[in-house]
Amino acid sequence: MWYSDLVNKSAVKGRCLTADNLSKRGWPNQQVCQLCLVVDEDYEHLFVSCTYTTRVWRMIKGWIGVGFLLPYESGLDLGEWWLAMRQKFRNNYMDAIDSLVLLICWMVWKERNARVFQNQRRSAGFLFGSIKEEVAIWKEAGVFRNIGERLLR
C-alpha cells in the first residue's frame, strides 16, 4: 500500500502533480480537471469537490452505511477532514478507514491519469465498482479484518 500512502501524503500536503502544480513547474498540461471538464484542477478539487469525485464519495458512503460528512460537505480541506472523520470511528476501525480513504484517493488518481495519458473515460459508477472489487481483494488479504460485516459488505 506504499503507493497509496505516497499519493495521499502528497495530496494532503498539496504536492500531488495536479495541473496547478505542473503549471508552477512550467510543465505543459491541461489546466481543466479531466474528471469534470469544468473547473481547473488542483488537489482539493480533484479529491474533494469535483462533481465526479463527489459522486464516488456519495456511493461509498451509501455502500458502507455509516453516517459521516463527506469531504465536500465538511468545509474542511482533505487532510483536516480525514483527521476529523477518524475521530468518529472506534480505534479498531481507524486503520481500515485510513486504508479506504487511501484506496479511494488512489483510484481517483488512477482514473484521472487514465484520462490524461490513455484517453480512457469511465463513469463514477464504474470507478465505484472498481473500488468495491479492490476492497474485496484487500479483505481477503486481511486489510479490513477488524471491520464487521455491516461495513464494506
JORARA-V698789 format. One record per pair of residues at least 24 apart in sequence whose C-alpha atoms are under 10 Angstrom apart, sorted by the first residue. I is the first residue (numbers start at 1). J is the second residue. D is the distance in whole Angstrom. If there is no record, write none. Layout:
<<I;J;D> <I;J;D>>
This chain:
<<1;99;8> <1;102;9> <1;103;9> <1;106;10> <3;102;9> <3;103;10> <3;106;8> <4;99;9> <4;101;9> <4;102;6> <4;103;7> <4;104;9> <4;105;8> <4;106;5> <4;107;9> <4;109;10> <5;98;10> <5;99;9> <5;101;10> <5;102;7> <5;103;9> <5;105;10> <5;106;9> <6;102;9> <6;106;9> <7;102;8> <7;105;8> <7;106;7> <7;109;8> <8;43;10> <8;47;10> <8;78;10> <8;79;9> <8;101;9> <8;102;6> <8;103;9> <8;104;10> <8;105;7> <8;106;7> <8;109;10> <9;79;9> <9;102;9> <10;43;9> <11;42;9> <11;43;6> <11;44;8> <11;46;9> <11;47;8> <11;78;8> <11;79;9> <11;105;9> <11;109;10> <12;43;8> <12;44;8> <12;47;10> <12;77;8> <12;78;6> <12;79;5> <12;80;9> <12;82;9> <13;43;9> <13;78;9> <13;79;8> <14;42;8> <14;43;6> <14;44;8> <14;78;10> <14;79;10> <15;42;10> <15;43;8> <16;42;9> <16;43;7> <16;109;10> <17;42;9> <17;43;8> <18;42;5> <18;43;6> <18;44;10> <18;45;10> <18;46;8> <18;109;9> <18;112;9> <18;113;10> <19;43;9> <19;46;10> <29;116;9> <30;116;8> <33;112;8> <33;115;10> <33;116;10> <34;111;9> <34;112;6> <34;113;9> <34;114;10> <34;115;6> <34;116;7> <34;119;10> <34;121;9> <35;108;9> <35;109;10> <35;111;8> <35;112;6> <35;113;10> <35;115;8> <35;116;9> <35;121;8> <35;122;9> <35;123;9> <35;124;9> <43;77;10> <43;78;9> <43;109;10> <44;71;10> <44;72;9> <44;76;10> <44;77;7> <44;78;7> <44;79;10> <45;72;9> <45;77;10> <45;78;10> <46;105;9> <46;108;8> <46;109;8> <46;112;8> <47;71;8> <47;72;9> <47;77;10> <47;78;8> <47;104;9> <47;105;6> <47;106;10> <47;108;7> <47;109;8> <48;72;5> <48;73;9> <48;74;10> <48;75;10> <48;76;9> <48;77;8> <48;78;7> <48;81;10> <48;105;9> <49;73;9> <49;77;10> <49;78;10> <51;124;10> <52;108;9> <52;123;8> <52;124;6> <52;125;10> <52;127;10> <53;104;9> <53;105;9> <53;108;7> <53;124;7> <53;127;10> <53;128;10> <54;124;9> <55;123;10> <55;124;6> <55;125;8> <55;128;9> <56;104;8> <56;108;9> <56;123;9> <56;124;6> <56;125;7> <56;126;9> <56;127;7> <56;128;6> <56;129;10> <56;131;9> <57;101;10> <57;104;8> <57;105;10> <57;124;9> <57;128;9> <58;128;10> <59;124;9> <59;125;8> <59;128;7> <59;129;10> <60;100;10> <60;104;9> <60;128;7> <60;129;10> <60;131;9> <60;132;9> <60;152;9> <63;128;10> <63;132;9> <63;150;10> <63;151;8> <63;152;7> <63;153;8> <64;149;10> <64;150;7> <64;151;5> <64;152;5> <64;153;7> <65;150;8> <65;151;7> <65;152;8> <65;153;9> <66;150;9> <66;151;8> <92;145;10> <92;146;6> <92;147;8> <93;144;8> <93;145;9> <93;146;6> <93;147;6> <93;148;9> <93;151;10> <94;146;9> <94;147;10> <95;143;8> <95;144;8> <95;146;9> <95;147;10> <96;139;10> <96;142;10> <96;143;7> <96;144;5> <96;145;8> <96;146;8> <96;147;7> <96;152;10> <97;144;9> <97;147;9> <99;135;9> <99;138;9> <99;143;8> <99;144;8> <100;131;9> <100;134;10> <100;135;8> <100;138;10> <100;143;10> <100;144;9> <100;152;10> <103;131;7> <103;134;8> <103;135;8> <104;128;9> <104;130;10> <104;131;7> <104;132;10> <104;134;10> <104;135;10> <106;131;10> <107;131;7> <107;134;10>>
